[in-house]
Amino acid sequence: MANDVGHSTDNLSRYKPDVKVTFLTKELAFADDQHCAQFLFDYGAEDLVEDRPDGPRFLSGKAGAMFETAKQKAFKLVDIKGQI
């Protein structure tokens, strides 16, 4: 029984979340999956899109650094009286 618990814990540590590009297309209101994938490629996520038998998937579990960088770029701090 202890082995079963250890084995299931191993599976959890290897879990890597991803979402279908179709899901992103619908949620972000792109015209089609091709436009959504092009958007991801244009913003540096080409390494985070994988072709799979059930369609392309976005590896969202590996995208944290990319989103953080984009957020920091978009929301730079203004430190002194409107200085940018």
C-alpha positions in Angstrom: 0.0 0.0 0.0 2.9 2.4 0.8 4.2 1.8 -2.7 0.8 2.8 -4.2 0.9 6.1 -2.4 4.5 6.8 -3.5 3.7 5.9 -7.0 0.7 8.3 -7.2 2.9 11.1 -5.7 5.4 10.5 -8.5 2.7 10.9 -11.0 1.6 14.2 -9.5 5.2 15.6 -9.6 5.3 14.8 -13.3 2.0 16.4 -14.2 2.5 19.3 -16.6 -0.7 21.3 -17.3 -1.6 22.3 -20.8 -4.6 23.5 -22.7 -5.9 23.0 -26.2 -5.2 26.0 -28.5 -9.0 25.7 -29.4 -9.8 26.6 -25.7 -7.6 29.7 -26.0 -9.2 30.6 -29.3 -12.6 30.6 -27.8 -11.7 32.3 -24.5 -9.7 35.1 -26.2 -12.1 35.5 -29.1 -9.7 34.8 -31.9 -11.2 34.1 -35.4 -9.7 30.7 -35.5 -6.9 28.5 -34.1 -4.4 29.7 -36.7 -4.8 33.3 -35.6 -4.4 32.3 -31.9 -1.3 30.2 -32.6 0.2 33.1 -34.7 -0.5 35.4 -31.7 1.4 33.0 -29.4 4.3 32.7 -31.8 4.5 36.5 -32.3 4.8 37.0 -28.5 7.5 34.4 -28.0 5.5 31.3 -27.1 6.5 29.1 -30.1 8.3 26.7 -27.8 5.2 26.4 -25.7 2.9 25.1 -28.5 3.0 21.3 -29.2 1.3 19.4 -32.0 -0.5 16.4 -30.6 -2.9 13.9 -32.1 -5.9 15.6 -30.6 -4.7 19.1 -31.9 -2.2 21.7 -30.9 -1.8 22.4 -27.1 -0.3 25.3 -25.2 2.0 24.3 -22.4 0.6 26.7 -19.9 2.5 25.1 -17.0 5.7 26.4 -18.5 4.4 29.9 -19.4 4.7 31.6 -16.1 8.0 33.4 -16.8 6.7 34.6 -20.2 3.5 36.0 -18.6 5.5 37.7 -15.8 7.9 39.4 -18.3 4.9 40.6 -20.4 3.2 41.9 -17.2 6.3 43.8 -16.1 6.7 45.3 -19.5 3.1 46.4 -19.7 3.0 47.8 -16.1 6.3 49.6 -15.6 6.5 51.5 -12.3 6.6 55.3 -12.4 9.0 56.2 -9.7 9.3 60.0 -9.6 6.6 62.5 -10.6 5.5 60.8 -13.9 9.0 59.7 -15.0 8.8 56.8 -17.3 
